[in-house]
């Protein structure tokens, strides 16, 4: 599996990476922590899944969702945020995301990803 993480906090990125590697040791994990790094990532082939914080410096999660949907239509994006219901700008786009994970409850990350990936597989 190949996952792109869009996250500007080093400590959060490392916790998420470790959580994922516990389930998928052979995971290909890319990380974009700046707007420039995100632009570079979006120019590459699509990952299987995008994990995204609610914002990067100069970009909001809603903007990131639009950029990702344009670059990689059909690639699921799961928001992984610190306060899932505390961002009024993010609320309107949550329905277009494949999922939502609270960073304070990372034990829900793997089950959420498994659910999202299972939904992509045809019966």
C-alpha positions in Angstrom: 0.0 0.0 0.0 1.1 3.5 -0.8 -0.1 6.4 1.5 0.6 10.1 1.2 0.4 12.0 4.5 -0.2 15.7 4.3 0.9 17.0 7.8 3.0 19.9 9.0 3.8 18.6 12.5 6.8 16.3 12.6 5.6 14.6 15.8 2.1 13.9 14.5 3.6 12.6 11.2 5.8 10.2 13.1 3.0 8.9 15.4 0.8 8.3 12.3 3.7 6.6 10.5 4.4 4.3 13.4 0.7 3.4 13.7 0.5 2.5 10.0 3.8 0.5 10.0 2.4 -1.6 12.9 -0.2 -2.9 10.5 1.5 -2.6 7.1 5.3 -3.1 7.6 6.0 -2.8 3.9 4.0 0.4 3.6 5.3 3.0 1.1 4.8 6.2 3.0 5.3 9.7 1.5 5.0 12.8 3.6 4.3 16.4 2.5 4.7 19.0 5.2 4.7 22.2 3.1 2.8 23.6 0.2 5.8 23.0 -2.1 6.1 19.4 -1.0 2.4 18.9 -1.7 2.8 20.3 -5.2 5.7 18.0 -5.8 3.7 15.0 -4.5 0.7 15.9 -6.6 2.8 15.7 -9.7 3.7 12.0 -9.1 1.5 8.9 -9.6 -1.4 8.7 -7.2 -1.1 6.9 -3.9 -3.7 4.4 -2.8 -4.9 6.7 0.0 -4.3 10.3 1.2 -4.2 11.2 4.9 -4.6 14.9 5.5 -4.4 17.3 8.4 -6.9 20.1 8.5 -4.3 22.6 7.2 -0.8 23.2 6.0 0.8 26.7 6.3 -1.1 28.7 3.6 -3.5 25.9 2.7 -6.7 24.7 4.4 -7.8 21.1 4.3 -10.7 22.1 2.0 -8.2 23.5 -0.5 -6.1 20.3 -0.2 -9.1 18.1 -0.9 -9.8 20.1 -4.1 -6.2 19.9 -5.3 -6.0 16.2 -4.6 -9.3 15.5 -6.3 -8.1 17.4 -9.4 -4.8 15.7 -9.5 -6.0 12.2 -8.6 -9.7 11.7 -9.2 -11.0 8.8 -7.2 -8.1 8.6 -4.7 -9.7 8.5 -1.3 -8.7 11.2 1.3 -9.1 10.7 5.0 -8.8 13.7 7.2 -6.7 13.1 10.3 -7.2 16.1 12.5 -6.7 17.2 16.1 -10.2 18.5 16.7 -12.6 16.9 14.2 -15.5 19.1 15.0 -13.7 22.4 15.8 -13.0 23.6 12.3 -15.9 25.4 10.7 -14.2 25.6 7.3 -13.6 21.9 7.2 -17.2 20.9 8.2 -18.7 21.5 4.7 -16.2 19.3 2.9 -16.2 16.4 5.3 -18.9 14.7 3.4 -16.6 14.6 0.3 -13.8 12.9 2.3 -13.6 9.1 2.6 -13.2 9.4 6.3 -12.3 11.3 9.4 -9.9 10.3 12.2 -9.2 12.1 15.4 -5.4 12.4 16.1 -6.2 11.9 19.7 -7.7 8.5 18.9 -5.1 7.0 16.5 -6.2 3.5 17.3 -9.1 4.2 14.9 -6.8 5.0 12.0 -6.1 1.5 10.8 -9.7 0.4 11.0 -10.8 3.5 9.1 -8.2 2.9 6.3 -9.3 -0.8 6.1 -12.9 0.3 5.7 -12.1 2.9 3.1 -9.9 0.5 1.1 -12.5 -2.3 1.3 -15.2 0.1 -0.1 -13.0 0.6 -3.2 -12.8 -3.1 -4.0 -15.5 -4.4 -6.3 -17.6 -7.2 -4.9 
